[in-house]
Amino acid sequence: MKKGIIVALMMTLLVGCSKDDEMFIEPIQQVKPELQIQNSVGIKLETVFVTSEVSMNVKMETAGQVTIKIFDIANRVVSKETMSVKAGDNILKVYTSALPSSGYRIGLFDSNGTQLGITDFNKM
């Protein structure tokens, strides 16, 4: 009788400790209304008035490499970064504390250098 109870307890523990894949659902990235893009491809900043950082949505139809370029008022590239993005919305941070106060343009380019989107912001 004791062996039966011990076996039943062990089975309960083993079943209770097994991994349940349905409990681990990948969280869905919520896009704030300020960052939503209606088109299938584009770039959008949370606000056009920036101090040290701003959230940005980079939306793509397919996963791949993109380049983000920041242009100054004279249309010179002052910052450039290439990164991998997934299909759909990609919420990123743009850090602008190193930029002097001025107007800037931020552009999204595919791996072939084709411009996919552009928007302006003011560094305060």
N, C-alpha and C positions, 0 to 999 in steps of 0.2 A: 504494500500500500504506500509506504514511504517513497519507494522508487517511482511510483506512478505520479505522485504529487510533485516530486522533484523534476521529473521529466516534463510535466505540464508547465511548471514554472519556468523551466529553461526554454521551452518552446515559445512561451509568451514573451520572454525577454528577447529571444532571437527575432521573432516576428516584429516586435515593437521597435527594435533597433535597426531594422532594415531601411534602406534608402528609398524614399518615395519621390520619384522624379517629378510628379505632378505638383509637389509642394514648392519646387524651385523654378518659378516662372521668371523669365528675364523681365525686369521692369521696363515699362514703356516710357520713353523719353517724352515728357510733356513740353510742348512748345507754347511759350507765353503768347498772348494775342499780339503783342508788340513785335514779335519775331516771326509771325506766320507769313509764309510766302504762298500766294495763290498759284503762281506758275510752277512748272515742273522743275525748273532750274533757276537759280538766282542767289542773290546775296542781300541781306537786310540787317541793319544795325538796330539795336534796341532803342537808341535815341541818337539824334544828330549832335547833341551837345555832350562832349566827352571831357572828363578831367584826367583820370589815370587809367581807367579801363572801361570797356563796354562789351556787352554780350553781342554776338553776331550769329546769324543763322546762314549756313551755306547749304543750299538744297541742290541735290544732284539726282539725275535719273538713274545713273549707274554708279557703282563704287569705282574709285580710281584715284589718281593723283591730280591735285589741283594746286595752283599757285595763287597766293593772296599777295597783292602788291598795294602799297600805300604810296600815293603820289602827293607831292606838295603843290602849292599854288602855281608854281612854274612848270608843272607836269613832269618833274623829276622823280624817279623812284627813290623813296627814302627808307623803305622797308620792304622786304620780300621774303616769303616763306612758302616752301612746298610741303604739302602734307597729303596723307591718305585720308579719304573720306568714304563713308558708306552711302549707299543709295538712300535717298530721302533727306530728312532734316539732320543737320550736324550743328549742334550748338557749341560755339567756340568763344573764347575770350580774346579780345584784342587789348594789349597793354600799350598805352600811349604816353606814359609818364616821361619817356625820353624825348618826345617830340615837343618843340616849342609851340606856343599858342599861335594858331593860324587855322586856315581852312585846308582840308585835305580831301582826297578822293581815294576810296578803297575799291579795288577791282578783283574780280574772280576770273581766273584763266585756266583752261584745261591743259592737258599735257602737251598739246600742239601749239600752245600760245594763243589760242582763240579766246577772246573775251566773252565770258558767259554772263557777266553782270557787273554793275558799277554803282556806287552810291557815294554821297558826300557826307562829311562830318566836320564839325568845328571843335578844335582842341581849345579848351578854356584855360 
